[in-house]
Amino acid sequence: MTQWEQEFIKLVDNFVAETKDPRILEEIAQLDRESQLLGISFYDMYSVVMQDVKGHQNLVAEFKTYMSLKKAKPV
């Protein structure tokens, strides 16, 4: 696994753990169910959604905001 993949997984995990918005949590749960039905990892599914936002505009917008805030802060 590349360092970029490890960082992406950590960022997604932290976003999921810190999210309080019920609409976003429902979208995340939907992605989890879809990834299981397709037999792919949640992170692969999440990556696809980040590239093709149709149906998940709120989730993508929230994640991009979260990502920019996390990258702005030293870890």
N, C-alpha and C positions, 0 to 999 in steps of 0.2 A: 504494500500500500504506500502510495506516495505521501509526502508531507502535506501537499495541498489537500489530498483526500482526507487525511487525518484531521486537518484544521477545519475542513468543511463539516465533517461528522461532529466534531466537538462544538462548532458553532450552532449546528442544527439541534443537537442535544440540549445545549444551554437555552436556545430559543424556546424549544418545546417545554422545558422545565420551568422557565420564567414567565411564559405566556399566561395571562389571566383572562383574556377576552374569550368568552364562551363561543363566539362565532369562529374565531381562529382555531380554538381547540377542536371544534367539530370538523373543520376542514382538515386538520391534521389527522383526526381519527378516520375520516373518509379516505385520505391518502394511504393510511396504514392498511385499511381493509382492501383497497384496490391493489396495493402492492402484494398483499398476501394472495389475492385471487389470481394475479398475474404471475406469481412465483418469482418476483424480483425483490431486491432489498428495498426497505423504506427509503434509504438514502438515494438509491438510483431513481426511485419514483419522485422523490423530492427534487432531485436535480433536473428531471424532465419538466416538472412543473415550473421550475425557475426559468426554463427556456421557453416554454409554451404556456403562458399564463391563463389561457382561456378557461373560464370557470373558477379560477382561483386568484382573481385580482387582489382581493383583500389580503390573503395570505402572503402573496408575493410582495405587496407593498409593505406590510408589517415586517416581513423578514428583511427586506432591503433596508428599512429604517433601523431595525435592530442591528444589522450587520454594520451599517455606517457608524452607529453609536459605539459599538464594541471596538471597531478598528480605530476610532478616534481616541479611545482611552488606552493607556498603556496597560498591559495585562500583568 
